[in-house]
Amino acid sequence: MTTSEVLTEQALSLASAGAVGEEAVLELLTTSGEHRVAVVRARQALLARSTDPGSNDTTKQAVELLDAVLIRLPV
């Protein structure tokens, strides 16, 4: 499993558990190893899912978590 796949699943898991605060962002930041590309790819995968008819708020919250991680990473 790639880092981006792990991040995708972890972001979904955290969002479905209602973990949307600082701790969730830090957990994802740690998992990413501060590799911006992995976070971007995970975010893209979630955005692709969010256009599916079966998409829900959990997917959108997971994207928001990854957005918060990206803010903390250097460009």
Secondary structure, DSSP 8 states (H G I E B T S, - for coil): --HHHHHHHHHHHHHHTT--SHHHHHHHHHHHTT-HHHHHHHHHHHHHHHTSTT--HHHHHHHHHHHHHHHHS--
